[in-house]
Every structure is written in C-alpha cells, then in structure tokens.
Amino acid sequence: MTQTLTKAPAPNDPAKTARLVIWILLGVIIAAGVIWYAVFTATKPTPTPPPSAADAQLVREDSHRVTSPSTEKAQLVEFLDFECESCRAAEPLVQELKQEYGERITFVHRYFPLPGHRNSGTAALAVEAAAAQGKYEQMAAKLFETQPQWGEKQDSQAVLFRTFAQDLGLDLAAYDAAVTDEATRDRIRQDVTDGTALGVTGTPTFFLNGEKLVLNSEAEFRQKLTEAAK
C-alpha cells in the first residue's frame, strides 16, 4: 500500500504569517465599521419594534435649546448632521432667523448623523462632549466652519475634533471621558430614534410647533416663523 504524504509547512513561513496578519487587520476594520454603524444609525438590537411617532418626542428635557425667549410663542426644532453640506449651507440663514425671532421662538437642535457620512457620528460625539462643558454652540459652529476641511473623509477625524476642543479651552480629560462615555452615545441615539420615528430621512429637517416643514424658499420660511411668533 502506498501512503501519500503532504509536506507540512515550515513552522515560520513568512508568507503565511503575513497573510494571517492581513486577514486579522481586515477583520478588525470590518468589525469597527459594523460597530460604528450600530452606534449611530440604528437602535440597539432588541426584539421589540421601533418606537412609533406617538412614542417619539420632538423636544426632550435634555434637548439643546439655542434660544431662550422670555415669552415663547413657538418652537422650531432642527434635526441636523454636522457633516451634511445642506446643513452647513442653511446655517447662515438659521443664525439670521435666530437673531430675528429668538425672543419669541425657541430654536432647538437635535442630532441626526446620517449613515453615509463617515464622521457625522464622531462629530456629534465631539459636540455633545463640548456641551457637557457649556460649549455646545461654539463646537457646533466650529464644525460647520471647518466642514470643508474634514467632511467626506473616510478616516476618523476624532483627533482633529479634539484639537478644536483644545482651541475652545475645554478640559481635555473631561472631554475624552465624555466622548467615550456610553451615556453620550445614548444621548445621540435617542435623537436619531426620535427623528426616525417622526419621519426624518435627511438633514436639515425642521419642525415648527410639531409640523414638519416642506420649504421652497427663504421667504416662505420667514413667513411661517412670522405667523407662528404672533
């Protein structure tokens, strides 16, 4: 009887070792992408159905109110993504409207990082970490201002965002802790969950006194706010 023997590979085959390392690295990259998507574009896995519009809230106790009118006539809620070019384009107008109507209308920001934007979730984390130190608006403005510098990049911009935190004079140890805190991620997930249940599919999306706005012009936007602020 003839026995066929297969030659065993050398115990330290450099080629096989290199291929093994490459596959391990690919596995880590893919896993990281899956984790990021789960954190910022979906609710946590659960057997229960997602919340309905009736369960969602347009404004929660911890929502970021960027105006504080002495007598509130209306609320304007914006779901936004700091990597969204349309949000950046709308920002100068929104700032103008805040100046014009801020004494009568409460402007509210809510996070809605879109899955197609690699760093939108990371940006939301940076803003929320800054908000914990009273610098929500400053960090939000910084990210919109610098969006052409970091938007649409495929590598993480977390290090750059940390330099923005430093420029704003934030306590970096507290900032780092907030960025990695699961409660910060939950805060962003809640906004995404509410927005999704309310029919938000893109950014910016505005709700005026609970009504989702479909706007065709700046003049129409101002007219709606004027009527609501009476």
N, C-alpha and C positions, 0 to 999 in steps of 0.2 A: 504494500500500500504506500502510495506517495503522499506525503504531507506537504501542503503548500504553506509556506511561512511568509508573513508580512513583516517587512522590516520596521522595527519600532523607530519613531522619530527621535532625533537626538534630544537629550534632555534639556538642552539650552539652545533651541533653534531660534535664532534672532528673528527670522521672517515670521514664524508663528507667533512669537511674543509680540511683535509689532502689530500684527493683525488683531490679536486679542485686545491690545490696548486701544486700538482704533474703535473696535466694536463696543468696548466699555464706555469710551467717551461719547460715542453716538447714542448709546443708551441713556447716559446722563443728560445729554442735551434734549433728547426727546421727552424724557421724564420731566425735565424742568419746564418745557413748553406746555405739557399737559397740566402741570400744577398751576402755572400762571393762568391758563385759560379757565381752570376750575375756580380760581380765586376771584377773578374779575369779570367773568362773563356768564357765570352760572351760579345758581344757588347750590348749597351743599347737597350731596346725594341724600335723598330721603324718599321713602315710599309714598309720602303724602303728595297730593297735587300742588302745583304752584299757587300762590295766592291770587284771588280774583281781584278785579278792580274795586269791589266792595271792601276787601280787606286792606287794600293799599291806602297809603296816606300821602297827600301832596306835600304836606309840611309836617315834620315831626319836631319834637321838643328840641332835638339837637341839630336841626337843620340850620344852615348858615344864612342868617338874615344880614344882608349887607346895607340895608337902610333901616332906620328906627323912627318912623313918623310919630309925632306926638298924638295925632289923631289918624288912625288907619282907616282909609276908605276902601282899599283893595289890596290884594296880594298878587304879585307876579312871580311865578316860580319858573326857573330856568334849569333844565337838565342839560349839562354840558360835559364836554370832553376836552381836556387841555391840549390834546394833540390834533383836534379837529380844526381844519383850516376855516371852515364856515363859522365856527365859534369865535375864532380869532378875528375874522372879518367883521363879525357882528359886535365885537366888544366895544369899539369906539362909540357906536350908536347906543349900546346899553349904558355906557358911562354917561352919555348925554342925557338919556332918559332918567337915570338915577338923579342927576342934578335937577332936572325939571320937575320930577314927580316924587322925589324921595321923601318929601314932607307929608305926602298923602298916601303913598303906596309903599308897602313893604316888598322889597326885592329879595328873593330867596334863591340861593344857589344849591343845586343838588348834583352829585356826581353821576356820570353815566359813561364810563370808559368803554369805548367800542372795541370789539374783539379784533378788528382789522388793524388796530393801531398798537404796535408792539410796546410802546412806552406810556400809553394812556393810563394804565393801571398804576404804573410806577409813579407817574406824575400826580395822580390822585393821592397816593400814599404820602408823597412829599408835601402836598398842600395840607392834608389832614394833620400831618406831624407838625407843620408850622402853625396850624390853627390851634393846636394844644398849647402853644406859647403866645397866642394872641396875634399871630401874623398871617391869618388866612388870606386876607385881601392882598397883602404885599407879595406873598408867594404866588398866588394866582396871577397877579399882574406880571410878575417876573416870568412865569412860564409862558404866558401869551406873548410877551415881548420877545422872548428868545426862541419861540417855536420854530422859526426857520433854521435855527442852529441845530436843534435836536430832533425835530419831528421827522417821521418816516424813516428813522434809522432802525436797523434790525438788532443792533447790540444795545444792551441795557445802558440807560443814561442816568442810573441811580447815583453814580459818583458825581456827575455834573450837577444834579439836583442838590446834592449835599453841599457843593460849593456855593450854591445860591443860598442855602440855609446859613452858611457861614457869613456870606455877604450881608445877610439880614440881621446878623448879630445873635442868632439863635444859640442856645445851649446845645452843642452838638451831641453830647452824651444823651440828653433827653430826646433830641431829635432822632438819633439812632434807635433808641429804645421804642419810640412811638412807631417808627417805620416797621419794625419787626414785631410789634405787638399785635396779636390776633384780634384784639378789640378794634384796632384801627382798620383792619381788613373787613371786619364785620360791619363797621360803620359804612364803608363804601358798598359792600354787598347789599346792605339794606336799601340804599338809594337805588341801586340797579334793580333790585327786586320790585320796589315800589314803581319805578319808572316803567319796567316791563309790563307789570300788571295794569298800568294806566294807559298802555298803548304807545309808549315811546319806542321808536325804532331807529331814530337818528338824532343828531345834535346839530345846532341847538333846538330844543323843543320848549315852547313856552306855554304856560297855563295861566290864564288871568281869571281869578276868582273861580277856579275849578274848571274853566272851559279851555280846552286845548285849542290854541290859536293856529289858524292857517293864514299866513300873512303874504300879501302880494306886493307890498310897498312900505317904505318907511312912514309915509303919510298915514297909511291905514293903521300901522302900529301906534302912532301917536294919537290918532283919533280914538282908538279903543281905550287907551290909557286915560285920555281926557274924559271920556264918558264914564269910566269906572271911578275916577277920582272926584267926581262931583259930589 
